[in-house]
Amino acid sequence: MQVDLHCHSTASDGALPPAEVVARAHGRGITTLALTDHDTLEGLDEARGVASELGIQLINGIELSCTWGGATIHVLGYAFDSEAPALRQAIAHLHQGRWLRAEEISRRLALKGMEGALDGARAIQLAQGESDNAPARPHFAEFLVRAGFVKDRADAFRKWLGSGKLGDVKQHWPTLDETLETLRQSNAWISLAHPWQYDFTRSKRRKLVTAFAAAGGHALEVVNGMQPAEQVGGLAILAREFGLLASVGSDFHAPGDWSELGLYRPLPDDLSPLWTRFGCAPSYNAV
């Protein structure tokens, strides 16, 4: 069984519509897939229809934004009740916040002479597929490239949109505890997304995992694409220490980008895979 529990579509910041993501996953031999768009369920119905036709097991998925320790953290929810009131309310708040964030990014770029960023980013987003969600930083990056303000998307993030730069607008996301409570009320299995991508010391990363486990989290995303093997090893140690399940995913956004569907490093054999539990009701016993 080939599994991918982390990928994105045009419902958030991916380049392919949900149906094309599922078809591409099928072509790459994936049999169990979770579409985990940022702060939205918008692409799930389209994805589910294609998955049913192709014989892929599609797991309800979402990647929720929250805060912990002064940083933005991402939490993955799986196999939840998509109609749960707590989840729907949280998504509505995040949807509004993302539009305010996009407007602020555009305002800041305009102050530096880069006018029309919101309209330009939105046009790029809509050219990829219909979405009610706000354009994300990758859409702004593409606008900056096409408008001639930067040479490529990497340059856009390096100069204007990356961490600590002008366009890195800090949103008032809910806290880690609030986000896990939302997912608990939605009967979700919960994984901490790409724990090594946060700019943390080893000590602070361990504190994050401690807080996540104490709040009722179930798993760590031990493997995220082709991240360095030593990072996989470090996260495996944390999963063992805290008795957490292990999740894997490509974090696919676009063909030819840094990741590809179903492409990630092997999961250590002694860890318990999260996806084997999806047929069971989740437990939220705190550590």
Residue pairs with C-beta under 8 A, 6 or more apart in sequence:
1 31
1 32
2 28
2 29
2 30
2 31
2 32
2 262
3 30
3 31
3 32
3 33
3 248
3 273
3 275
4 25
4 30
4 32
4 33
4 34
4 248
4 249
4 250
4 252
4 261
4 262
4 264
5 32
5 33
5 34
5 36
5 59
5 61
5 76
5 78
5 191
5 221
5 247
5 248
5 249
5 274
5 275
6 34
6 36
6 61
6 63
6 76
6 193
6 221
6 224
6 247
6 248
6 249
6 250
6 251
6 252
7 14
7 21
7 25
7 33
7 34
7 35
7 36
7 249
7 250
7 251
7 252
7 253
7 261
8 14
8 21
8 35
8 36
8 37
8 38
8 63
8 251
8 252
8 253
9 16
9 17
9 18
9 20
9 21
9 35
9 37
9 43
9 47
9 129
10 16
10 17
10 18
10 43
10 125
10 128
10 129
10 130
10 131
11 18
11 35
11 37
11 40
11 42
11 43
11 129
11 131
11 133
12 37
12 38
12 39
12 40
12 42
12 43
12 63
12 131
12 133
12 136
13 37
13 38
13 136
13 137
13 138
13 139
13 253
14 21
14 37
14 252
14 253
14 254
15 128
15 253
15 254
15 255
15 257
16 24
16 128
16 129
16 254
16 255
17 43
17 46
17 128
17 129
18 35
18 43
18 44
18 46
18 47
18 50
19 46
19 47
19 49
19 50
21 35
21 43
21 47
21 252
21 261
22 33
22 35
22 47
22 50
22 51
22 54
22 56
22 58
23 50
23 54
24 255
24 261
25 33
25 56
25 261
25 262
26 54
26 55
26 56
28 260
28 261
28 262
29 262
30 56
30 261
30 262
31 55
31 56
31 57
32 56
32 57
32 59
32 275
33 47
33 51
33 56
33 57
33 58
33 59
34 58
34 59
34 60
34 61
34 76
34 78
34 249
35 43
35 44
35 47
35 58
35 61
36 61
36 62
36 63
36 76
36 249
37 43
37 61
37 62
37 63
38 63
38 64
38 65
38 74
38 136
39 62
39 63
39 64
39 65
39 91
39 94
39 95
39 98
39 133
40 62
40 91
40 94
40 95
40 133
41 60
41 62
41 82
41 87
41 91
42 131
42 132
42 133
44 58
44 60
44 61
44 82
47 58
48 58
50 56
51 57
51 58
52 58
59 78
59 79
59 275
59 278
60 77
60 78
60 79
60 80
60 82
61 76
61 77
61 78
62 76
62 77
62 80
62 87
62 91
63 74
63 75
63 76
63 77
63 193
64 74
64 75
64 76
64 77
64 90
64 94
64 179
64 182
64 183
65 72
65 73
65 74
65 94
65 171
65 173
66 72
66 73
66 74
66 75
66 173
66 174
66 175
66 176
66 178
66 179
67 73
67 173
67 174
67 175
67 176
68 175
68 176
68 208
68 211
69 200
69 204
69 207
69 208
71 198
71 199
71 200
72 170
72 171
72 173
73 176
73 192
73 193
73 198
73 208
74 193
74 194
75 176
75 179
75 180
75 183
75 190
75 191
75 192
75 193
75 212
75 217
76 190
76 191
76 192
76 193
76 221
76 247
76 249
77 87
77 183
77 186
77 188
77 189
77 190
77 191
78 188
78 189
78 190
78 191
78 274
78 278
79 187
79 188
79 189
79 278
79 282
80 87
80 183
80 186
80 187
80 188
80 189
81 87
81 186
81 187
81 188
82 186
84 185
84 186
84 187
85 185
86 181
86 182
86 185
86 186
87 182
87 183
87 185
87 186
87 188
90 174
90 179
90 182
93 174
94 173
95 132
95 133
95 134
97 171
97 172
97 173
98 133
98 134
98 136
98 171
99 134
100 171
101 134
101 169
101 171
102 118
102 121
102 134
102 135
102 136
102 140
103 118
104 169
105 117
105 118
105 137
105 140
105 161
105 167
105 169
106 116
106 117
106 118
106 121
106 140
108 166
108 167
108 169
109 115
109 117
109 140
109 144
109 160
109 166
109 167
110 116
110 117
112 160
112 166
114 144
114 147
114 149
114 160
116 147
117 140
117 143
117 144
118 135
120 143
120 146
120 147
121 135
121 139
121 140
121 142
121 143
122 135
122 139
124 135
124 139
124 142
124 143
124 146
125 131
125 135
125 136
125 139
137 157
137 161
137 167
138 153
138 253
140 156
140 161
140 167
141 150
141 153
141 156
141 157
141 161
142 153
142 156
144 150
144 156
144 160
144 161
145 151
145 152
145 153
145 155
145 156
149 156
149 160
150 156
150 159
150 160
157 165
158 165
159 165
160 166
160 167
161 167
161 168
162 168
163 199
173 179
174 182
176 211
176 212
176 215
177 211
177 215
180 190
180 212
180 215
180 216
180 217
181 215
183 190
184 190
184 216
184 284
187 281
187 282
188 282
189 218
189 219
189 274
189 277
189 278
189 282
190 216
190 217
190 218
190 219
190 282
191 217
191 218
191 219
191 220
191 221
191 245
191 247
191 274
192 208
192 209
192 212
192 217
192 219
192 220
192 221
193 221
193 224
194 221
194 224
194 227
194 251
195 205
195 208
195 209
195 220
195 221
195 235
195 238
196 205
196 224
196 227
196 231
196 234
196 235
197 224
198 205
198 208
200 208
202 234
205 238
206 238
209 220
209 238
209 242
209 244
210 242
210 287
213 242
213 243
213 244
213 286
213 287
214 286
214 287
215 286
216 284
216 285
216 286
217 244
218 244
218 245
218 274
218 277
218 282
219 239
219 244
219 245
219 246
219 247
219 274
220 235
220 238
220 239
220 244
220 245
220 246
220 247
221 235
221 247
221 248
221 249
222 232
222 235
222 236
222 239
222 246
222 247
222 248
222 267
222 268
222 271
223 232
223 235
223 246
223 247
223 248
223 249
223 264
223 265
223 266
223 267
224 248
224 249
224 250
224 251
224 264
225 249
225 250
225 251
225 258
225 259
225 263
225 264
225 265
226 259
226 263
226 264
226 265
227 265
229 265
232 265
232 267
232 268
233 268
236 246
236 268
236 271
238 244
239 245
239 246
239 271
240 270
240 271
242 287
243 287
245 271
245 272
245 273
245 274
245 277
246 267
246 268
246 271
246 272
246 273
246 274
247 273
247 274
247 275
248 264
248 267
248 273
249 264
250 259
250 260
250 261
250 262
250 263
250 264
251 259
252 259
252 260
252 261
253 259
267 273
